[in-house]
Amino acid sequence: MIHPSATPGYARRRVLGTLAAAAIAAPLAVTGWTAATAGSAYAAQVLWSPSPSSDGLNAFEGIEADRVGKHPGRKYVYVEGDHYRFDIYKDDLDSTGDNDRQRTESKGMVSGGKALKMKNGETWTISYEMFMPTTLHGTSKFTHIFQLKTPATNGGPWITLDLGRSGSSETFRARAYGMPGSPDIASTDLSPLRNKWITVEWTFTIGPEGKARFVARNGTGSSAPVVVDKSMSNVNIPDEGDYVRPKWGIYRSIKSASSDIIDTHLLFRNYQASRA
């Protein structure tokens, strides 16, 4: 497979990707958000925009992978060029004691040495570009590639981005995981989104009766087509007296078909977070 850094126009797309958040955020006011939210969105302050080369893994509060040191020679989360790479292996097991899941994740957002904390009543927009290879499969059990959780209580996940499977059909699903039945906020076909850089943007209003919006573009830059743009109100995203933080990477059940639990990876770049 051609490495994403080698594709034509890559440098140009990187610049365009930096502009993607502004391009996506612009229509925020006309797609299900209140006028008050719209006004604050334009004045949002960018609080997190890490550089892999200069910030490295200090961009995150921590890394969760091989937490009991079963595979000390393996690389799990690391900088590769202008992006972060997350590797996971068929024989990995998380150290939760359940022995039925795997995890390679980063947690939190750190800027200037301080963790950014999403609190009840605040509205945040988080965007990034992501590259999913063919080897990263949708699964019949859970595979989360993004989560929102509350650290102190281990509450949640409140929101997830999932790769699902039903028979031969694979789906890309943004879910209100903390709600009864974990309903979809948005869902689309996974297959067309592989082996290319795509853009993801979330907007959250934190709280037990919060809001969530999910936008995905099939590519980078303002001209990339919007694949899905959906919102949901009355979503449970509580800080529970602490704060809500995002997690990125691969967290999956090994109870899915063994043909879907294989060595794979996930790439991220151009993270950005702002608070209205």
SERO-4910 file (N, C-alpha, C, O; in steps of 0.05 Angstrom, whole numbers):
BEGIN
 pado doro    nc1    nc2    nc3   cac1   cac2   cac3    cc1    cc2    cc3    oc1    oc2    oc3
  Met    A     17    -24      0      0      0      0     18     25      0     38     26     14
  Ile    A     10     45    -15     26     70    -17     23     85     10      1     89     19
  His    A     45     93     21     44    108     46     31    135     41     37    147     20
  Pro    A     14    145     59      0    170     54     18    193     49     11    212     34
  Ser    A     42    194     61     60    216     58     71    218     29     81    239     21
  Ala    A     69    196     14     80    195    -13     60    203    -34     67    204    -58
  Thr    A     35    208    -27     15    213    -47     18    241    -59     27    259    -44
  Pro    A     12    245    -85     15    271    -97     -2    292    -83    -24    287    -74
  Gly    A      9    316    -81     -6    338    -69     -7    337    -39    -23    351    -27
  Tyr    A      9    319    -27      6    314      2     12    340     18     -3    346     37
  Ala    A     33    354     11     40    378     26     18    399     24     11    412     43
  Arg    A      6    401      0    -16    420     -4    -40    412     13    -53    429     25
  Arg    A    -46    386     14    -69    377     30    -64    382     59    -83    388     74
  Arg    A    -39    380     68    -33    386     96    -41    414    103    -53    419    124
  Val    A    -34    433     85    -41    461     90    -71    465     90    -83    478    107
  Leu    A    -84    452     69   -113    454     68   -126    442     92   -147    451    102
  Gly    A   -114    419    102   -126    406    126   -126    425    149   -145    423    166
  Thr    A   -107    442    152   -106    461    174   -130    480    173   -140    489    193
  Leu    A   -139    486    148   -162    503    144   -188    489    146   -209    502    147
  Ala    A   -188    463    147   -213    447    146   -231    453    169   -255    455    165
  Ala    A   -220    457    193   -237    462    216   -253    487    213   -277    488    219
  Ala    A   -240    509    202   -255    533    198   -276    530    177   -298    541    179
  Ala    A   -269    515    155   -287    511    133   -312    495    142   -334    501    134
  Ile    A   -308    476    160   -330    460    169   -346    475    190   -371    473    190
  Ala    A   -332    490    207   -346    504    229   -364    526    219   -383    532    232
  Ala    A   -357    537    195   -372    560    185   -402    555    184   -418    572    192
  Pro    A   -412    531    173   -441    527    172   -454    518    197   -477    510    197
  Leu    A   -439    519    220   -449    508    245   -476    520    252   -493    505    263
  Ala    A   -481    546    247   -505    559    256   -529    549    242   -552    553    252
  Val    A   -527    538    218   -550    531    202   -556    501    201   -572    492    185
  Thr    A   -544    486    219   -548    457    218   -556    447    245   -544    427    255
  Gly    A   -575    460    258   -587    448    282   -577    460    308   -583    449    329
  Trp    A   -561    482    307   -551    494    332   -564    521    335   -572    534    316
  Thr    A   -566    530    360   -580    555    366   -565    579    357   -541    577    351
  Ala    A   -578    602    355   -564    626    347   -543    633    367   -522    644    359
  Ala    A   -548    628    392   -527    635    413   -502    618    408   -480    628    411
  Thr    A   -507    592    402   -484    575    397   -469    584    372   -444    584    372
  Ala    A   -484    593    352   -471    601    327   -453    626    332   -431    627    322
  Gly    A   -463    645    346   -448    669    352   -422    663    366   -401    674    360
  Ser    A   -423    645    386   -399    638    401   -380    622    384   -356    622    389
  Ala    A   -391    606    365   -373    589    349   -353    606    333   -330    598    330
  Tyr    A   -362    629    322   -345    645    307   -323    658    324   -302    666    314
  Ala    A   -328    661    350   -309    673    368   -293    652    383   -278    658    402
  Ala    A   -296    627    375   -283    605    390   -253    609    390   -241    617    370
  Gln    A   -241    602    413   -212    604    416   -199    577    412   -207    558    426
  Val    A   -180    575    394   -165    550    391   -147    546    415   -129    563    420
  Leu    A   -151    525    429   -135    519    453   -115    497    450    -97    494    466
  Trp    A   -119    481    429   -101    457    426    -97    452    396   -116    449    381
  Ser    A    -73    452    387    -66    447    360    -37    436    359    -19    450    350
  Pro    A    -33    412    369     -6    401    373      9    395    348     -3    388    327
  Ser    A     35    398    350     53    391    328     66    365    335     80    364    356
  Pro    A     63    344    319     77    319    326    107    322    329    119    310    347
  Ser    A    120    338    312    149    341    313    159    355    338    180    348    349
  Ser    A    144    375    348    154    390    371    140    382    397    153    382    418
  Asp    A    115    374    396    101    366    421    103    336    426    103    327    449
  Gly    A    105    320    405    107    291    409     83    281    426     61    290    423
  Leu    A     88    261    443     67    249    459     60    267    483     41    261    497
  Asn    A     75    289    487     67    308    508     41    323    500     31    338    517
  Ala    A     32    319    476      6    331    468    -17    318    483    -40    329    483
  Phe    A    -13    295    495    -34    279    508    -28    277    538     -6    280    547
  Glu    A    -49    271    553    -46    265    582    -32    239    586    -18    235    607
  Gly    A    -35    220    568    -22    195    572    -29    176    549    -45    182    532
  Ile    A    -15    153    549    -19    132    530    -27    107    544    -16    100    565
  Glu    A    -47     93    533    -56     67    544    -52     45    523    -67     43    504
  Ala    A    -31     30    527    -24      8    509     -5    -11    523     14     -2    536
  Asp    A    -10    -37    522      8    -57    534     15    -48    563     39    -46    570
  Arg    A     -5    -43    579     -1    -30    605     12    -49    626     19    -40    647
  Val    A     14    -75    619     28    -93    638     54   -102    626     67   -120    637
  Gly    A     63    -90    604     89    -95    593     94   -123    582    115   -134    585
  Lys    A     73   -135    569     77   -162    557     94   -162    532    106   -182    526
  His    A     95   -139    519    109   -137    493    127   -113    494    122    -93    479
  Pro    A    149   -113    509    165    -89    513    179    -79    488    187    -56    487
  Gly    A    183    -96    468    197    -88    444    179    -75    423    189    -65    403
  Arg    A    153    -74    428    135    -64    408    131    -34    410    133    -22    432
  Lys    A    126    -22    387    118      6    386     88      8    384     75     -8    369
  Tyr    A     76     26    399     47     28    399     37     55    390     22     57    371
  Val    A     45     76    403     37    103    395     62    120    392     78    122    411
  Tyr    A     66    131    368     91    146    363     87    165    340     68    163    324
  Val    A    106    183    338    106    203    316    118    190    291    139    177    293
  Glu    A    105    194    269    115    184    243    111    207    223     89    211    213
  Gly    A    133    221    217    130    244    199    113    266    212    119    275    234
  Asp    A     92    274    197     76    296    207     50    286    222     32    302    226
  His    A     50    260    229     26    250    241     33    231    264     56    223    268
  Tyr    A     12    224    279     15    204    301      5    177    290    -15    175    276
  Arg    A     20    156    297     12    129    289      6    112    313     20    113    333
  Phe    A    -16     97    311    -26     80    332    -26     51    322    -42     45    303
  Asp    A     -9     34    333     -8      6    324    -22    -12    344    -21     -8    368
  Ile    A    -34    -33    333    -46    -54    350    -41    -81    337    -39    -83    313
  Tyr    A    -39   -102    354    -31   -128    344    -52   -149    351    -67   -146    371
  Lys    A    -53   -170    335    -73   -191    339    -72   -203    367    -93   -210    378
  Asp    A    -48   -206    379    -45   -220    404    -44   -201    428    -37   -210    451
  Asp    A    -50   -175    425    -51   -157    447    -75   -163    465    -96   -171    455
  Leu    A    -72   -159    491    -94   -160    510    -91   -136    529    -70   -130    539
  Asp    A   -114   -123    534   -114   -101    553   -111   -112    582   -117   -135    587
  Ser    A   -103    -95    600    -98   -103    627   -121    -99    646   -117    -95    670
  Thr    A   -146    -98    635   -169    -93    652   -177   -117    669   -193   -114    687
  Gly    A   -167   -140    662   -175   -165    676   -196   -180    662   -202   -203    668
  Asp    A   -208   -167    641   -230   -181    626   -218   -200    605   -231   -220    598
  Asn    A   -194   -195    596   -181   -212    576   -197   -216    551   -195   -236    538
  Asp    A   -214   -196    545   -230   -199    521   -229   -175    503   -245   -171    485
  Arg    A   -208   -158    507   -206   -133    492   -178   -124    489   -160   -133    503
  Gln    A   -174   -106    469   -148    -95    464   -150    -64    464   -171    -53    458
  Arg    A   -127    -51    470   -128    -22    471   -100    -10    463    -80    -18    474
  Thr    A   -101      8    444    -79     26    438    -91     54    435   -101     60    414
  Glu    A    -89     70    456   -103     96    457    -85    118    469    -68    112    486
  Ser    A    -91    142    461    -81    166    475   -105    177    489   -128    173    482
  Lys    A   -100    193    511   -121    205    526   -115    234    532    -93    241    540
  Gly    A   -136    250    529   -134    278    537   -119    296    518   -108    287    498
  Met    A   -120    322    524   -108    342    508    -91    360    526   -101    369    547
  Val    A    -66    364    520    -48    380    537    -36    402    520    -26    398    498
  Ser    A    -38    427    531    -27    450    518    -12    467    539    -23    473    561
  Gly    A     13    473    533     29    488    552     33    474    578     37    486    599
  Gly    A     34    447    576     38    431    600     14    426    617     16    414    638
  Lys    A     -9    437    609    -34    434    625    -55    419    610    -59    423    586
  Ala    A    -69    402    624    -91    387    611   -115    405    607   -122    421    624
  Leu    A   -127    404    583   -151    418    577   -175    402    587   -177    378    581
  Lys    A   -193    415    600   -215    401    613   -242    411    603   -248    435    606
  Met    A   -257    393    592   -284    400    582   -304    397    605   -307    376    617
  Lys    A   -318    419    611   -336    421    635   -365    425    626   -371    434    604
  Asn    A   -383    417    644   -411    421    639   -417    450    631   -407    469    643
  Gly    A   -434    453    610   -442    479    601   -424    490    579   -432    510    566
  Glu    A   -401    478    575   -382    489    554   -388    475    527   -396    452    526
  Thr    A   -382    490    506   -385    479    479   -357    478    467   -343    498    465
  Trp    A   -349    455    458   -322    450    446   -325    439    418   -344    424    412
  Thr    A   -306    446    401   -304    434    375   -277    421    373   -256    434    378
  Ile    A   -276    396    365   -252    380    362   -251    369    333   -269    355    325
  Ser    A   -229    376    319   -227    366    292   -199    353    288   -180    358    303
  Tyr    A   -198    335    269   -173    321    262   -175    307    235   -197    304    225
  Glu    A   -153    300    225   -152    283    201   -143    255    208   -127    252    226
  Met    A   -154    235    194   -150    208    202   -146    191    176   -158    196    156
  Phe    A   -129    171    179   -123    152    157   -128    124    167   -114    115    185
  Met    A   -147    110    154   -154     82    162   -145     63    140   -156     65    118
  Pro    A   -127     45    145   -118     26    125   -138      3    121   -157      0    136
  Thr    A   -134    -12    100   -152    -34     94   -153    -55    116   -173    -68    121
  Thr    A   -131    -57    131   -129    -77    152   -145    -70    177   -148    -86    195
  Leu    A   -155    -45    179   -171    -37    202   -200    -43    195   -213    -28    180
  His    A   -211    -64    207   -237    -74    200   -259    -65    218   -254    -59    242
  Gly    A   -283    -63    208   -306    -62    225   -311    -89    238   -303   -109    226
  Thr    A   -322    -89    262   -325   -114    277   -354   -117    287   -368    -97    290
  Ser    A   -362   -142    293   -389   -147    302   -392   -139    332   -414   -132    340
  Lys    A   -370   -140    347   -370   -129    374   -359   -101    373   -356    -90    351
  Phe    A   -352    -89    396   -344    -61    395   -316    -57    384   -297    -72    391
  Thr    A   -313    -37    367   -287    -25    360   -290      5    361   -303     17    343
  His    A   -280     18    382   -281     47    384   -255     59    374   -233     49    381
  Ile    A   -256     80    358   -232     94    350   -232    123    360   -215    139    354
  Phe    A   -252    130    376   -254    155    391   -274    151    413   -294    137    410
  Gln    A   -267    163    437   -286    161    459   -285    187    475   -265    202    474
  Leu    A   -307    194    489   -308    214    510   -313    200    536   -333    185    538
  Lys    A   -297    205    556   -300    193    582   -295    214    604   -284    235    599
  Thr    A   -304    207    629   -299    223    652   -278    209    669   -283    188    680
  Pro    A   -254    221    673   -232    207    686   -237    198    715   -233    174    721
  Ala    A   -246    216    732   -248    210    761   -266    187    767   -261    171    785
  Thr    A   -288    185    751   -308    164    756   -305    141    737   -319    120    739
  Asn    A   -287    143    717   -286    125    695   -313    123    681   -320    102    669
  Gly    A   -327    145    682   -354    146    670   -353    146    639   -335    157    627
  Gly    A   -373    133    628   -374    131    599   -365    104    589   -363     85    604
  Pro    A   -360    102    563   -358    125    544   -385    137    539   -406    124    536
  Trp    A   -385    164    537   -409    179    532   -414    181    502   -437    179    492
  Ile    A   -393    185    487   -394    187    458   -372    169    446   -350    168    458
  Thr    A   -377    156    424   -357    139    411   -359    143    381   -380    150    370
  Leu    A   -337    138    368   -336    133    339   -329    104    335   -307     96    343
  Asp    A   -346     89    322   -344     60    321   -340     51    292   -350     63    273
  Leu    A   -326     28    289   -325     14    264   -341    -12    268   -332    -30    282
  Gly    A   -364    -14    255   -382    -36    260   -383    -55    236   -374    -49    214
  Arg    A   -395    -78    241   -399    -98    220   -425   -112    224   -432   -120    246
  Ser    A   -439   -116    202   -462   -134    201   -460   -151    176   -465   -141    154
  Gly    A   -452   -176    179   -446   -192    155   -422   -181    140   -401   -177    152
  Ser    A   -425   -175    115   -404   -163     99   -404   -133     98   -386   -120     87
  Ser    A   -424   -121    111   -427    -92    111   -412    -80    135   -416    -88    158
  Glu    A   -395    -60    130   -380    -47    151   -389    -18    152   -394     -5    132
  Thr    A   -391     -7    177   -402     19    181   -383     37    198   -367     27    214
  Phe    A   -386     63    193   -371     84    207   -392     99    223   -409    113    212
  Arg    A   -392     95    250   -415    103    266   -407    122    289   -390    115    306
  Ala    A   -419    145    289   -417    163    313   -440    157    331   -463    157    322
  Arg    A   -435    151    356   -456    141    374   -458    156    400   -437    164    411
  Ala    A   -482    159    410   -487    170    437   -486    146    456   -507    136    464
  Tyr    A   -462    137    462   -458    111    475   -469    111    504   -475     90    515
  Gly    A   -471    135    516   -480    137    544   -510    138    546   -521    141    568
  Met    A   -524    136    524   -554    137    524   -565    108    522   -551     90    512
  Pro    A   -589    104    531   -601     77    528   -601     68    499   -610     82    481
  Gly    A   -590     44    495   -589     33    468   -566     43    451   -562     34    429
  Ser    A   -550     62    462   -527     73    448   -534     81    419   -522     70    400
  Pro    A   -553     99    415   -562    105    388   -541    118    371   -523    131    381
  Asp    A   -544    115    345   -527    129    326   -533    159    324   -556    166    322
  Ile    A   -513    176    326   -515    204    319   -514    206    289   -529    221    277
  Ala    A   -496    190    277   -493    190    248   -480    163    240   -466    151    256
  Ser    A   -485    154    216   -474    129    207   -471    130    176   -487    142    162
  Thr    A   -449    118    166   -445    117    138   -428     92    131   -417     79    149
  Asp    A   -425     86    106   -409     63     97   -380     68    102   -369     89     95
  Leu    A   -366     49    114   -338     51    121   -320     49     96   -300     63     94
  Ser    A   -327     31     77   -308     24     56   -297     48     40   -273     48     35
  Pro    A   -313     68     32   -302     90     16   -283    108     31   -270    125     19
  Leu    A   -281    105     58   -265    123     74   -238    112     80   -222    126     93
  Arg    A   -232     88     71   -206     76     76   -184     85     57   -189     95     35
  Asn    A   -159     82     67   -135     86     50   -134    114     39   -124    119     17
  Lys    A   -143    134     55   -141    162     47   -143    178     73   -154    169     93
  Trp    A   -134    203     72   -138    221     95   -167    232     93   -175    242     72
  Ile    A   -181    230    115   -208    241    117   -208    261    140   -190    261    156
  Thr    A   -228    278    141   -231    298    162   -255    291    180   -276    285    170
  Val    A   -250    293    206   -272    289    225   -274    314    242   -254    325    251
  Glu    A   -299    322    247   -303    344    266   -326    338    285   -348    330    276
  Trp    A   -321    342    310   -342    339    331   -348    366    343   -329    382    347
  Thr    A   -373    371    350   -379    394    368   -396    383    390   -416    370    386
  Phe    A   -388    389    415   -401    379    439   -409    402    457   -393    420    461
  Thr    A   -433    401    467   -440    416    491   -441    397    514   -457    378    514
  Ile    A   -423    401    534   -419    382    555   -442    385    576   -450    407    582
  Gly    A   -451    362    586   -472    362    607   -490    338    605   -490    324    584
  Pro    A   -506    333    625   -524    310    625   -546    313    604   -559    293    597
  Glu    A   -551    337    595   -570    342    573   -555    358    552   -564    380    544
  Gly    A   -534    347    542   -516    361    524   -524    358    495   -546    349    488
  Lys    A   -506    365    477   -510    363    448   -485    352    436   -463    354    446
  Ala    A   -489    339    413   -467    328    397   -473    331    368   -495    326    358
  Arg    A   -452    340    353   -454    342    324   -429    327    313   -407    330    323
  Phe    A   -433    312    291   -412    297    279   -412    304    249   -432    302    235
  Val    A   -388    311    239   -384    317    211   -361    301    201   -340    301    214
  Ala    A   -364    288    178   -341    273    166   -339    282    137   -360    283    123
  Arg    A   -315    287    128   -309    294    100   -292    272     87   -273    263    100
  Asn    A   -299    265     63   -283    244     49   -260    257     35   -259    260     11
  Gly    A   -240    265     51   -216    279     42   -209    301     61   -220    302     84
  Thr    A   -192    319     53   -184    342     69   -187    368     53   -189    367     29
  Gly    A   -189    390     68   -193    415     55   -222    422     51   -239    404     53
  Ser    A   -228    447     45   -255    457     44   -271    445     21   -296    445     22
  Ser    A   -257    435      0   -272    424    -23   -278    394    -20   -292    383    -36
  Ala    A   -268    382      1   -273    353      6   -303    349     11   -314    364     27
  Pro    A   -315    329     -2   -344    326      2   -352    317     30   -338    301     43
  Val    A   -373    329     40   -384    321     66   -399    294     62   -418    293     47
  Val    A   -391    274     77   -403    248     76   -427    247     94   -448    235     87
  Val    A   -424    258    118   -446    258    137   -443    282    155   -421    291    162
  Asp    A   -466    294    163   -467    317    181   -493    315    196   -515    322    186
  Lys    A   -491    305    221   -515    300    237   -511    310    265   -489    312    275
  Ser    A   -533    317    278   -532    327    306   -553    312    323   -572    301    313
  Met    A   -548    313    349   -567    301    368   -568    319    393   -547    328    403
  Ser    A   -592    323    404   -595    339    428   -602    320    451   -607    296    447
  Asn    A   -601    331    475   -607    315    500   -589    291    502   -598    269    508
  Val    A   -563    295    497   -544    274    498   -529    274    525   -522    296    535
  Asn    A   -526    251    537   -513    250    563   -482    251    560   -470    231    551
  Ile    A   -470    274    567   -441    277    566   -433    292    592   -423    314    590
  Pro    A   -437    280    615   -433    294    640   -404    295    650   -389    276    645
  Asp    A   -396    317    663   -369    317    674   -369    304    702   -347    298    712
  Glu    A   -392    298    713   -394    284    739   -376    296    761   -364    282    776
  Gly    A   -375    323    761   -359    337    781   -329    337    775   -314    348    790
  Asp    A   -321    326    752   -293    325    744   -291    339    717   -294    364    716
  Tyr    A   -285    325    696   -284    337    669   -287    314    649   -284    291    656
  Val    A   -293    321    624   -295    302    602   -270    305    585   -261    327    579
  Arg    A   -259    282    577   -235    284    559   -238    264    536   -251    243    539
  Pro    A   -226    270    514   -227    252    490   -205    231    492   -184    235    505
  Lys    A   -209    210    477   -189    189    473   -189    181    444   -210    180    431
  Trp    A   -165    176    433   -163    168    405   -147    142    404   -131    136    421
  Gly    A   -152    126    383   -137    101    379   -155     78    372   -176     82    360
  Ile    A   -147     55    380   -163     30    374   -168     16    400   -150      7    414
  Tyr    A   -194     12    406   -202     -2    430   -223    -22    420   -245    -14    413
  Arg    A   -217    -48    421   -235    -67    408   -237    -93    424   -219   -101    438
  Ser    A   -261   -105    420   -266   -132    432   -253   -153    415   -254   -152    390
  Ile    A   -242   -173    427   -231   -196    412   -251   -218    408   -245   -240    398
  Lys    A   -276   -213    417   -298   -232    413   -310   -231    385   -328   -246    378
  Ser    A   -301   -212    369   -309   -211    341   -295   -233    326   -278   -247    337
  Ala    A   -302   -236    300   -289   -256    283   -259   -252    283   -249   -230    281
  Ser    A   -244   -274    285   -215   -273    286   -204   -260    260   -182   -249    261
  Ser    A   -218   -262    238   -209   -251    213   -209   -220    214   -197   -207    197
  Asp    A   -224   -209    234   -225   -180    237   -205   -169    258   -200   -145    260
  Ile    A   -195   -187    275   -176   -179    296   -148   -186    286   -137   -207    293
  Ile    A   -137   -168    271   -111   -172    259    -92   -148    264   -102   -127    273
  Asp    A    -67   -152    259    -48   -129    262    -57   -106    244    -63   -110    221
  Thr    A    -58    -82    256    -66    -59    240    -57    -34    253    -42    -34    273
  His    A    -65    -11    242    -57     15    254    -77     36    246    -96     31    230
  Leu    A    -73     60    257    -91     83    252    -73    108    254    -56    109    272
  Leu    A    -77    127    235    -60    151    235    -78    176    240   -101    177    232
  Phe    A    -67    195    255    -80    220    261    -61    244    256    -37    241    261
  Arg    A    -72    266    247    -57    290    244    -75    314    246   -100    312    245
  Asn    A    -63    338    248    -78    363    248   -101    364    268   -123    373    263
  Tyr    A    -94    354    292   -113    357    315   -117    387    320    -99    403    318
  Gln    A   -142    394    327   -148    421    336   -172    421    354   -192    407    348
  Ala    A   -171    436    376   -194    438    394   -198    467    401   -179    481    407
  Ser    A   -223    475    402   -230    502    409   -254    502    428   -271    484    427
  Arg    A   -256    523    444   -279    526    462   -293    551    456   -281    573    453
  Ala    A   -320    550    453   -335    573    446   -337    593    470   -349    614    468
***
